[in-house]
Each structure stands twice: as structure tokens, then as C-alpha cells.
Amino acid sequence: MRFYETPIIKNPSVAERTRLTADAHIWKYGDRLYKLADQYYNDSRFWWVIAWYNGVPCEAEIENGTILAIPLNIEETLKVLGVA
């Protein structure tokens, strides 16, 4: 069995967040956070980055037509969060 350590994520400042470049995605029926992570980062495991960045705890909280901001550079985003 494999166990993973829970990372401690810091809450970045407004200045740190503004340095991140993001793309806009309009949420539609059939979308999933893990699919977006795979599309943007080639790694579905980073679905939680998109959820965190948009302040949504899970997909059930996202309504169709909601505009999500997707940070484009995963490495820089993880550095801002303090997990890289």
C-alpha cells in the first residue's frame, strides 16, 4: 500500500497570484477538473490546483457557464503554493 504526505499549501498574496498567467475556461456539461488538468498540464493529478485557484471545493459547486481561470504554468503555480 502506498501513502502520500498531505502538503501544506500557503495562501499566496495578491501580488504572487497576479504573476501567474491564466487561461479562461467556460464550464460546461461533461467537464471534469481532472480532464482540464490533463488537458492543460498533461497530468490529471493536478485537478486540485484548478479547484484551489478558483476557490471551489469540488465539481458539484461549479455551475454550467461558470468561467474558471486555469493557471498555465504548473511549475510556477506550485512554487507560489509552496509545494514545489
C-alpha positions as CSV (number, residue, x, y, z in Angstrom):
1,M,0.0,0.0,0.0
2,R,1.3,3.5,-0.8
3,F,0.7,6.5,1.4
4,Y,1.1,10.1,0.4
5,E,2.0,13.0,2.6
6,T,-0.5,15.8,2.7
7,P,1.2,19.0,1.5
8,I,0.8,22.2,3.5
9,I,-0.3,24.8,1.0
10,K,0.2,28.5,1.7
11,N,-2.2,31.2,0.7
12,P,-0.4,33.3,-1.8
13,S,-0.6,37.1,-1.8
14,V,-2.4,39.1,-4.5
15,A,1.0,40.1,-5.9
16,E,2.1,36.4,-6.2
17,R,-1.2,35.4,-7.9
18,T,-1.0,38.3,-10.4
19,R,2.4,37.0,-11.6
20,L,0.6,33.8,-12.8
21,T,-0.7,33.7,-16.3
22,A,-4.1,32.0,-16.6
23,D,-6.4,30.9,-19.3
24,A,-10.2,31.2,-19.1
25,H,-12.4,28.1,-19.5
26,I,-16.2,28.2,-19.5
27,W,-17.5,25.2,-17.5
28,K,-20.0,23.1,-19.5
29,Y,-21.8,19.8,-19.1
30,G,-19.4,16.9,-19.1
31,D,-16.4,18.9,-17.8
32,R,-14.3,17.5,-15.0
33,L,-11.4,19.1,-13.2
34,Y,-9.2,16.1,-13.8
35,K,-9.9,16.3,-17.5
36,L,-8.9,20.0,-17.5
37,A,-5.7,19.2,-15.6
38,D,-4.9,16.6,-18.1
39,Q,-5.6,19.0,-21.0
40,Y,-3.5,21.9,-19.6
41,Y,-0.8,20.0,-17.6
42,N,-0.7,16.6,-19.2
43,D,-1.3,15.3,-15.7
44,S,-4.8,14.7,-14.2
45,R,-3.4,14.6,-10.7
46,F,-3.3,18.4,-10.6
47,W,-7.0,18.8,-10.7
48,W,-6.8,20.3,-7.2
49,V,-4.7,23.2,-8.4
50,I,-7.6,24.4,-10.7
51,A,-10.1,23.8,-7.9
52,W,-7.9,25.8,-5.4
53,Y,-7.2,28.6,-7.9
54,N,-10.9,29.1,-8.4
55,G,-12.0,28.6,-4.8
56,V,-14.2,25.6,-5.5
57,P,-14.0,22.6,-3.2
58,C,-15.4,20.1,-5.8
59,E,-17.0,19.9,-9.2
60,A,-20.5,19.8,-7.7
61,E,-20.0,23.5,-6.7
62,I,-19.4,24.6,-10.4
63,E,-22.4,25.6,-12.4
64,N,-22.6,25.4,-16.2
65,G,-21.4,28.7,-17.7
66,T,-19.0,29.5,-14.8
67,I,-15.7,30.9,-16.0
68,L,-12.8,29.2,-14.5
69,A,-9.3,30.6,-14.5
70,I,-6.7,27.9,-15.2
71,P,-3.1,28.9,-14.3
72,L,-1.0,27.9,-17.3
73,N,2.4,27.2,-15.8
74,I,2.0,24.4,-13.3
75,E,5.6,24.6,-12.0
76,E,5.3,28.3,-11.2
77,T,1.8,27.8,-9.6
78,L,3.2,25.0,-7.4
79,K,6.0,27.3,-6.3
80,V,3.5,30.1,-5.4
81,L,1.6,27.5,-3.4
82,G,4.8,26.4,-1.6
83,V,4.6,22.8,-2.7
84,A,7.4,22.7,-5.3
